[in-house]
Amino acid sequence: EVQLVESGGGLVQPGVSLRLSCAASGFAFNTYAMGWFRQAPGKEREFVARITWRSMITSYADYVKDRFVISRDNAKKTLYLQMNSLKPEDTALYYCARSSRQFSSGSNSVTDFNSWGQGTQVTVSS
């Protein structure tokens, strides 16, 4: 059974950093592209960042580019999202997701990911 468990969220002030983690199990983690998405209240789930299975390619949404960094440790089966210079508009439930296709670079589309974690809440407020 595929399991994705996010952690690391919290309530922080604008400008600070947080690192999210996603522990994966139940599948060959090192053969799938992985992504981070987020969903704010009343809004649709949106793409944040993606990383290919060998970390050769990373992709970011424009609204987090140059502030967030996605990475993975295939030996630990863990996905990370380093979030710097957080803004109030970054407030959302953050989800870890697995691409639907093995050995694929994946895409930035929600529909290209078919396994999701429960999410971890990030709230940025002064």
For each residue, the residues with C-beta under 8 A, 3 or more apart:
1: 26
2: 24 25 26 27 98 115
3: 23 24 25 26
4: 22 23 24 96 97 98 115 116 117
5: 22 23 117 118
6: 9 20 21 22 94 95 96 117 118 119 120
7: 20 21 22 23 120
8: 18 19 20 21 120
9: 6 18 20 94 120 121 122 123
10: 18 121 122 123
11: 123 125
12: 16 18 86 122 123 124
13: 16 124 125 126
14: 86 87 88 124 125 126
15: 85 86
16: 12 13 86
17: 82 83 84 85 86
18: 8 9 10 12 83 86 122
19: 8 80 81 82 83
20: 6 7 8 9 36 80 81 83 94 96 120 122
21: 6 7 8 78 79 80
22: 4 5 6 7 34 36 78 79 80 81 96 117
23: 3 4 5 7 77 78
24: 2 3 4 27 29 34 77 78 79 96 98
25: 2 3 77
26: 1 2 3
27: 2 24 32 98 115
28: 31 32 102
29: 24 32 34 72 74 77
30: 53 54 74 77
31: 28 53 102 103
32: 27 28 29 53 98 99 101 102 104 106
33: 50 51 52 53 98 99 101 104 105 106
34: 22 24 29 50 51 53 72 79 96 97 98 99 106
35: 47 48 49 50 51 70 96 97 98 99 106 108 113
36: 20 22 48 49 50 70 79 81 94 95 96 97
37: 45 46 47 48 94 95 97 110 113
38: 45 46 48 90 92 93 94 95 122
39: 43 44 45 46 92 93 95 119
40: 43 91 92 93
41:
42:
43: 39 40 46 92
44: 39
45: 37 38 39 95 110
46: 37 38 39 43 61 110
47: 35 37 50 61 108 109 110
48: 35 36 37 38 60 61 64 68 70 81 94
49: 35 36 58 59 60 61 64 68 69 70 81
50: 33 34 35 36 47 57 58 59 70 106 107 108
51: 33 34 35 55 57 58 59 70 71 72 79
52: 33 55 56 57 58 105 106
53: 30 31 32 33 34 74 103 104
54: 30
55: 51 52 58 71 72
56: 52
57: 50 51 52 105
58: 49 50 51 52 55 70
59: 49 50 51 108
60: 48 49 64 65 68 70
61: 46 47 48 49 64 65 108
62: 65
63: 89
64: 48 49 60 61 67 68 83 90
65: 60 61 62 68
66:
67: 64 83 84 85 86
68: 48 49 60 64 65 81 82 83 84
69: 49 81 82 84
70: 35 36 48 49 50 51 58 60 79 80 81 82
71: 51 55 79 80 82
72: 29 34 51 55 78 79 80
73: 76 77 78 80
74: 29 30 53 77
75:
76: 73
77: 23 24 25 29 30 73 74
78: 21 22 23 24 72 73
79: 21 22 24 34 36 51 70 71 72 96
80: 19 20 21 22 70 71 72 73
81: 19 20 22 36 48 49 68 69 70 94
82: 17 19 68 69 70 71
83: 17 18 19 20 64 67 68 86 90 122
84: 17 67 68 69
85: 15 17 67
86: 12 14 15 16 17 18 67 83 90 122 124
87: 14 90 124
88: 14 91 124 125 126
89: 63 124
90: 38 64 83 86 87 122 124
91: 40 88 122 123 124 125
92: 38 39 40 43 121 122
93: 38 39 40 119 120 121 122
94: 6 9 20 36 37 38 48 81 119 120 121 122
95: 6 36 37 38 39 45 116 117 118 119
96: 4 6 20 22 24 34 35 36 79 116 117
97: 4 34 35 36 37 113 115 116 117
98: 2 4 24 27 32 33 34 35 113 114 115 116
99: 32 33 34 35 102 104 106 112 113 114
100: 112 113 114 115
101: 32 33 104 106 112
102: 28 31 32 99
103: 31 53
104: 32 33 53 99 101
105: 33 52 57
106: 32 33 34 35 50 52 99 101 112 113
107: 50 112
108: 35 47 50 59 61 112
109: 47 112 113
110: 37 45 46 47 113
111:
112: 99 100 101 106 107 108 109
113: 35 37 97 98 99 100 106 109 110 116
114: 98 99 100
115: 2 4 27 97 98 100
116: 4 95 96 97 98 113
117: 4 5 6 22 95 96 97 120
118: 5 6 95
119: 6 39 93 94 95
120: 6 7 8 9 20 93 94 117
121: 9 10 92 93 94
122: 9 10 12 18 20 38 83 86 90 91 92 93 94
123: 9 10 11 12 91
124: 12 13 14 86 87 88 89 90 91
125: 11 13 14 88 91
126: 13 14 88
